[in-house]
Structure formats: C-alpha cells, structure tokens
Amino acid sequence: MRLHQNEPVPWDMTKEEINAEFERHIREKRKYIGQEWILPTQTKWFGVKNRTITADLIKFYCDCVGDLNPLFLSEDYASNTRWGGIIAPPMIIHYVAMVSGGIAIEPPDVTERGFRPRIHGVNGLNMGGLVKFYEPICPGDKFVCIDKLVSVDEVTKKENPNARRLRMIGQRKFINQHGKVAVAASGVELLLFPEKSPKKGEKQFAMGVKYPDPWDHYYTDEEIALIDKAMYAEEIRGAKIRYWEDVKKGDELVPLVKGPLTVTDIAAGQTMRGTMPCMEVRRMVDKSDDHYGNIDPRTGDMFGEYRSHHDDTLAQMYGQPSAFATGTQFLEWVCHITTNWMGDDGFMTALSCRSRRVMPIGDTCWVKGRVARKYIEGDEHLVDIAIEGTSWFGHTILTGSTTVRLISKDPASWGKYMFASQ
C-alpha cells in the first residue's frame, strides 16, 4: 500500500485549538468501539508485516533476539522432537503484527489523517499487553489478523489537567491457515497530548515521563568478564523434559544478560518487525505520521518518533538522553528466558510484559525469573513465572509474567498435550 501525502499539521497551536482537536479525536475513535475489521498489509507499523512464517524469518528473529535454541534453528535437531520439525519462538508473532500497545487504533476505512490527532507534540506510549497462545507457530503458517477496538477513555491526571491523556485498549486475533485462532492479544496505548503545541523544530517532551540520565559508564575488564560469564552460562533445557511434578514454587530460572545495548541490537529488530523503513518509504511514513514527528536539526527534514530509538540526536528532541531499547525487545526477552527454561516439550500459553524504565544505549539488562505458582486447570498442568529485568545499576526496566503448560509424569495425561496441527 503506497502512502498518500497528507495535509501538513499546523505548528504552534493555541490551547483552545489543542482541546478542540482532543475532543474531535476522541469522538472519532469512539465510533469504532466494538467493531471488528481485518488488518490490512501496510508499510507502516500498524499493519501486517509478514503474513507467512518461514524458517528464514525464524532465524532472523533468533539472530535479533540472541536466541540459540536448536528447536528453532536446526531441522536435524527439531525433527527428533515431538514437533517433528522446526517451530518458531512464540513471540515471532510480533513479526506478523504488533501484539502490544497500538492494537486496533487504525480502522482501514478511514483516512490515515482522519483517525489521528492533528497536533504536533503528541507522544504515544506502548503500555504493554497480554498475549495468549493456543497453537504452535511453524514454518508455512499463514495468518489473517482480526482487530477490535475495546475502549477509548480520557485518563488525564487531576494534578495536571492541561496535559490531557487518552487510553485505548484493543484486541487482535491471529487466525492461521487452518481457521484456528493461534494467538490472541490485547494491548494498551496511551496518547499524551502536549500542554502547548511546539514550534517547528522545538524540542518536545512527554509529560510525566521520567527518563534516566545519559549513559556514561565505562565497563571495567572485570565487569565485562562478569557479563561474558553470564552470557556463556545461559541454559537451554532442550530435550530434557521438565516435568510439572518436579517444579517447585520459588524455583529460579537461569538468568539472561542482554547488553551492553548497542544501536545494532535495536535497529536489527526494528527492521525485521517492519518498524524501521528506509529511503522513500521512510520519508512517506514520517510525513504521514507528522503529528508524532519533529524536524531533524541536522537536515531540516521531518523524522518519525520511532527513529529516536536508534539516533541520539533525534532522541534528545523528545527529552530523552540517548537512543534506547524498544518495548518490543522486552517482550522478546521475557519469551526467551521462558522457552529456555521450559524445554522442547513445554508450551507457553500466555505472556505479559510492561516497560518500567527507559533502557539507554550502553546499559545492560539482567533478565531473571522465578516460579510464582503451579497448579492444575482442567486437564492442563500449568506453571506461572514472574519475570523482572533490571539495569546495570539495579533499576527495574521491565516486569512480566508467563504461563507454561508442562508435561505430567502421569502417562494418562500425555495425549492432552498434542495439537491438531501435529
């Protein structure tokens, strides 16, 4: 789908104009509450990016995440598992379409501009979401996405009524070629409207968002050795079955270390998820989303907010100290530590994650998990895992949870762990 040129959004709007646009925008969005539509293929990040899962796409995902699990990468290895071949890490579904944040915020029957606030300085925050998995994802799977807008509410804080906030909750179903709902997601997006409209080229700041100081720590040889030790100590459970009966509440997962973070780590994932277009497509996307954009002080051209994740100069235009990790990376890390722990025979049924703090370039995240609960629900033997990611200096970067279905030692229950696609 080729993007069309939109009428430019005005700069330096009055407070009355901002409030009028806020009211117009919320009225337009609420017209679609409860409706469902098929998500189209688009060049922008709100649409479908990859409808078909391939072995190459799985490899690219694993390269971007740092996942070395042979179940996802080696056909020879995977052919001897119960799956009979390679399967994908569950969070590869984000390479098809988003599963958190801005879900169902763009119905296809409205103009690209009509469903968006015509105000510069609006900041969109991905507040996370919940993803449920019902079927394994395998090479050859093809998906159609069905969106539904659930709610649109003003959540402006009483202590700062001039900085208005809009919260949107959407749902997305991923239906595979067998007509089955393989994945269902719900996401929360928060729009922060500015107290005043910025002037052209003026720095913009997300109201009420606290960013860390610029990264200025130089790792010592001993600290690098500590990171390396943790990296090589990563444990992939693999073919050794983790039985439900052997799991105890409080068990700790072998940690993952993610970092020191580089621009490459961020840009690779953004490209594969379809959220970092290039050349003409990048400029068209930036100009169609100019309410989120600003002026690059080095060139005078428009740039999109998403580029602040990998460009220090552009990040500082939004009051951030430097380029920083994406919230999607956090979802992938939560998935990674879980699939490492559960082994080839486990199945992750749910994942949730929330960003708690910006992770700037240079920082290192320690991803840790522990068993929070173990229980039987119907015929399923389930384990809930609580996950936290902390920065090099101990700040909480992310919190999340996953639910895993494990195999029981009772042979009578084994048939219940198969899927129709097997």
C-alpha positions in Angstrom: 0.0 0.0 0.0 1.5 3.3 -1.1 1.1 6.1 1.4 -0.5 9.3 0.2 0.6 12.8 1.1 -1.4 14.4 3.9 -2.2 18.0 4.6 0.5 19.2 7.0 -0.3 19.5 10.6 0.0 23.1 11.9 2.6 24.1 14.4 2.3 26.4 17.4 -1.4 25.8 18.1 -3.3 27.5 20.9 -4.6 25.7 24.0 -8.1 26.1 22.7 -7.2 24.5 19.4 -5.5 21.6 21.2 -8.6 21.0 23.4 -10.9 21.1 20.4 -8.7 18.6 18.5 -8.6 16.3 21.5 -12.4 16.3 21.7 -12.7 15.7 17.9 -10.2 12.9 18.1 -11.9 11.0 21.0 -15.3 11.3 19.3 -14.0 9.8 16.1 -12.3 6.9 17.8 -15.3 6.0 19.9 -17.4 5.5 16.8 -15.4 2.3 16.2 -15.7 0.7 19.7 -16.9 -2.9 19.5 -16.4 -3.1 15.7 -14.1 -5.7 14.1 -12.1 -5.5 10.9 -9.4 -7.3 9.0 -6.0 -5.7 9.5 -4.5 -4.8 6.1 -1.0 -5.2 4.9 0.7 -1.8 5.3 4.1 -0.2 5.0 3.5 1.4 8.4 4.0 -0.4 11.7 0.3 -0.7 12.5 -0.4 -3.1 9.6 0.6 -6.7 8.8 4.3 -7.1 8.0 4.8 -10.8 7.4 1.8 -13.0 6.7 3.8 -16.2 6.2 6.2 -17.8 8.7 9.3 -19.2 7.1 12.4 -20.9 8.5 14.4 -17.9 7.3 12.1 -15.5 9.2 12.6 -17.6 12.4 16.3 -17.5 12.0 16.3 -13.7 11.6 14.1 -13.4 14.7 16.5 -15.6 16.7 19.5 -13.5 15.4 17.8 -10.3 16.6 16.9 -11.6 20.0 20.1 -13.6 20.6 18.2 -16.9 20.9 20.3 -20.0 20.1 17.7 -22.7 20.8 18.2 -25.5 18.3 14.4 -26.3 18.4 14.0 -23.0 16.4 17.2 -23.2 14.3 18.2 -26.8 13.4 15.9 -29.0 11.3 18.0 -32.1 12.1 17.6 -31.5 15.9 13.9 -30.4 15.7 12.9 -33.4 13.6 13.6 -35.7 16.6 11.3 -33.7 19.0 7.6 -34.2 19.4 7.0 -31.3 17.0 8.6 -33.3 14.1 10.4 -30.2 12.8 11.4 -26.6 13.5 8.8 -24.4 15.3 9.0 -20.7 16.0 9.6 -18.9 19.3 6.1 -17.7 20.3 6.9 -14.0 20.1 7.7 -14.3 16.4 4.0 -13.4 16.1 5.2 -9.8 16.6 6.9 -10.1 13.2 3.4 -10.7 11.7 1.8 -7.7 13.5 2.0 -5.9 16.8 0.8 -7.7 19.9 1.1 -4.8 22.4 0.5 -1.1 22.6 -1.3 0.3 19.5 -3.7 -2.5 18.6 -6.9 -1.7 16.6 -6.2 2.0 16.6 -6.4 2.4 12.8 -9.6 1.1 11.1 -8.9 0.6 7.4 -12.0 2.6 6.2 -10.8 5.9 7.5 -8.2 8.3 6.0 -4.7 8.0 7.5 -5.1 11.5 8.9 -8.7 11.4 9.9 -8.2 8.9 12.7 -5.2 10.7 14.3 -4.8 13.8 16.4 -3.8 16.7 14.2 -1.4 18.1 16.8 2.4 18.2 16.9 3.9 17.0 20.1 1.6 14.0 20.8 3.6 11.2 22.3 2.4 7.6 22.0 3.4 5.2 24.8 3.2 1.4 24.4 1.8 0.4 27.8 2.2 -3.3 27.2 -0.4 -6.0 26.9 -1.3 -9.7 27.3 -0.7 -12.3 24.6 -2.3 -15.8 24.7 -1.0 -18.7 22.6 -3.3 -21.6 21.5 -1.3 -23.3 18.7 2.4 -23.8 17.9 3.7 -21.5 15.2 5.5 -23.3 12.4 7.1 -22.6 9.0 4.4 -22.4 6.4 1.8 -20.9 8.8 -0.2 -18.0 7.2 -2.1 -15.5 9.3 -5.1 -13.2 8.9 -5.4 -10.6 11.7 -8.8 -9.5 13.1 -8.8 -6.3 15.1 -11.4 -5.0 17.6 -11.3 -1.6 19.4 -12.5 -2.3 23.0 -12.4 1.1 24.8 -11.3 4.7 24.4 -11.1 6.7 27.7 -9.7 10.0 28.8 -7.3 9.4 31.7 -5.9 12.9 32.4 -4.3 13.2 35.8 -6.2 15.5 38.2 -2.9 17.2 39.3 -2.1 18.2 35.7 -5.4 18.8 33.8 -3.7 20.7 31.0 -1.8 17.7 29.8 -4.6 15.5 28.6 -4.2 11.8 28.2 -6.1 9.2 26.1 -6.0 5.5 26.8 -7.0 3.0 24.1 -7.4 -0.8 24.5 -7.6 -3.1 21.5 -7.7 -6.8 20.7 -6.1 -8.7 17.9 -6.7 -12.3 16.8 -4.2 -14.2 14.6 -6.1 -16.8 12.6 -3.9 -19.4 10.8 -4.5 -21.2 7.5 -6.4 -24.0 9.4 -9.0 -21.4 10.5 -7.8 -21.6 14.1 -7.1 -18.7 16.4 -3.4 -19.4 17.1 -2.7 -16.2 19.1 -4.9 -13.6 20.7 -3.5 -10.3 22.0 -4.8 -7.3 23.9 -2.8 -4.0 24.0 -2.9 -0.7 25.8 -1.8 2.5 24.1 -1.5 5.9 25.9 -1.5 9.1 24.0 0.0 12.1 25.8 -1.2 15.4 24.5 1.0 18.5 25.0 0.1 21.3 27.3 1.2 23.6 24.4 1.9 22.9 20.8 5.6 23.1 19.9 7.0 25.4 17.4 8.7 24.0 14.4 12.0 22.4 15.3 11.4 22.9 19.0 12.2 20.0 21.4 9.2 18.0 22.6 8.8 16.4 26.0 6.5 13.5 27.1 4.5 14.9 30.0 5.0 13.0 33.3 7.6 10.6 31.8 10.9 10.3 33.7 14.0 9.4 31.7 17.3 8.3 33.1 20.5 10.3 32.9 22.7 9.8 29.8 24.8 6.7 29.9 28.4 7.5 30.9 29.6 4.2 32.5 32.7 2.6 31.0 32.7 -1.1 31.9 35.9 -2.4 33.6 37.5 -5.6 32.4 36.1 -7.3 35.5 32.6 -6.1 34.6 32.9 -7.3 31.0 34.1 -10.6 32.3 31.0 -10.9 34.5 28.7 -10.2 31.6 30.6 -12.7 29.5 30.3 -15.4 32.2 26.6 -14.9 32.4 26.3 -15.0 28.6 28.1 -18.3 28.3 26.2 -19.8 31.3 22.8 -19.4 29.5 21.0 -22.7 29.9 18.7 -24.1 27.2 16.7 -27.0 28.6 16.2 -28.7 25.3 15.3 -32.4 25.1 15.5 -33.0 28.8 11.8 -33.0 29.8 10.8 -30.6 32.6 8.0 -32.5 34.3 5.4 -30.5 36.2 5.8 -32.6 39.3 9.5 -31.6 39.6 8.8 -27.9 39.6 8.5 -26.1 42.9 7.2 -22.6 43.8 10.2 -20.3 44.2 12.4 -22.1 41.7 14.7 -19.6 40.0 15.3 -19.6 36.2 18.9 -19.3 34.9 19.2 -15.5 34.1 19.8 -13.9 30.7 22.0 -11.0 30.2 21.1 -8.5 27.5 23.8 -6.0 26.7 25.7 -3.8 26.7 22.9 -2.5 24.4 24.0 -1.2 21.0 22.3 0.6 18.1 22.7 -2.6 16.1 20.6 -4.6 18.7 17.8 -2.1 18.3 17.9 -1.4 14.6 18.0 -5.1 13.6 14.8 -5.9 15.4 13.1 -2.8 14.2 13.9 -3.7 10.6 12.6 -7.3 10.9 9.4 -6.1 12.6 8.8 -3.7 9.8 9.1 -0.6 12.1 12.2 0.9 10.5 11.5 1.6 6.8 14.2 3.2 4.6 14.6 5.7 1.8 11.3 6.8 0.1 9.2 4.6 2.3 10.8 6.0 5.4 10.1 9.6 4.3 6.5 8.8 3.3 5.9 7.1 6.7 7.5 10.1 8.6 5.4 12.6 6.7 2.1 10.6 7.1 2.8 10.5 10.8 4.0 14.1 11.2 1.8 14.5 14.3 4.4 12.3 16.0 7.3 13.8 14.2 9.7 16.7 14.5 12.3 18.4 12.4 15.8 16.9 12.3 18.1 19.8 13.3 20.8 18.4 11.0 18.8 18.3 7.8 15.6 20.3 8.3 13.5 17.2 7.1 10.7 15.6 9.1 11.5 12.5 11.2 9.3 10.0 12.9 9.3 9.4 16.6 10.3 5.7 16.1 13.7 6.9 14.9 14.5 8.2 18.4 15.2 4.5 19.4 18.5 4.4 17.4 19.5 8.1 16.9 20.8 10.1 19.9 20.2 13.5 18.3 16.6 12.6 17.5 16.0 11.0 20.9 17.1 14.3 22.5 14.5 16.1 20.6 12.0 14.3 22.8 13.8 14.9 26.0 15.4 11.5 26.2 19.2 11.3 27.0 20.0 8.9 24.1 18.7 6.2 21.8 17.0 3.5 23.8 15.6 -0.1 23.7 12.1 -0.7 22.3 9.3 -2.2 24.4 9.0 -5.0 21.9 12.6 -6.1 22.8 11.4 -6.6 26.4 8.6 -8.9 25.3 11.1 -10.9 23.3 13.4 -11.2 26.3 10.5 -12.4 28.5 9.7 -15.1 25.9 13.4 -16.0 25.6 14.0 -16.8 29.2 10.8 -18.8 29.4 11.4 -21.0 26.3 15.0 -21.7 27.6 13.5 -22.9 30.9 10.5 -25.0 29.7 12.4 -27.2 27.3 11.3 -28.7 24.0 8.1 -30.3 25.4 6.7 -27.2 27.2 4.3 -24.8 25.6 3.9 -21.2 26.6 0.2 -20.3 26.8 0.4 -16.6 27.9 2.9 -13.7 28.2 2.5 -10.2 29.5 5.1 -7.5 29.9 5.3 -3.9 30.9 8.1 -1.4 30.4 9.1 0.3 33.7 12.1 2.4 32.7 13.9 3.5 29.6 17.0 1.4 28.8 19.5 3.6 27.1 22.3 2.6 24.7 25.2 1.2 26.8 23.1 -0.3 29.6 22.9 -4.0 30.4 19.7 -5.7 31.4 19.7 -8.8 33.7 16.5 -10.8 33.0 15.6 -13.1 35.9 12.6 -15.3 36.6 11.1 -17.4 39.3 8.2 -19.8 39.6 5.3 -17.9 41.2 2.6 -20.6 41.1 2.0 -24.2 40.0 -1.5 -25.6 39.5 -3.8 -27.8 37.5 -6.6 -26.2 35.5 -8.9 -28.6 33.8 -6.6 -31.1 32.1 -3.6 -28.8 32.0 -0.6 -28.8 34.3 0.4 -25.1 34.4 3.2 -23.0 35.9 3.2 -19.2 36.3 6.6 -17.5 36.1 7.3 -14.0 37.3 10.0 -12.1 35.4 11.9 -8.9 36.0 14.6 -7.1 34.1 17.0 -4.8 35.9 19.6 -2.4 34.7 23.3 -2.5 35.4 22.7 -0.2 38.4 19.8 -2.2 39.7 16.8 -0.2 38.4 13.8 -2.2 37.3 13.5 -1.9 33.5 10.7 -4.4 32.9 8.3 -6.7 34.7 6.4 -9.5 33.1 4.9 -12.9 33.5 4.4 -16.1 31.5 2.3 -19.2 31.9 3.7 -22.5 30.7 2.0 -25.9 30.2 4.3 -28.7 31.2 4.1 -32.5 30.7 3.0 -34.5 33.7 4.6 -37.8 34.7 1.1 -39.4 34.5 1.0 -41.2 31.1 -2.8 -40.9 31.1 -2.4 -37.1 30.5 0.1 -37.3 27.6 -2.5 -37.3 24.8 -3.8 -34.0 26.1 -0.6 -32.2 25.1 -1.0 -32.7 21.4 -2.3 -30.2 18.9 -4.5 -30.6 15.9 -1.6 -29.4 13.7 0.7 -32.2 14.8 
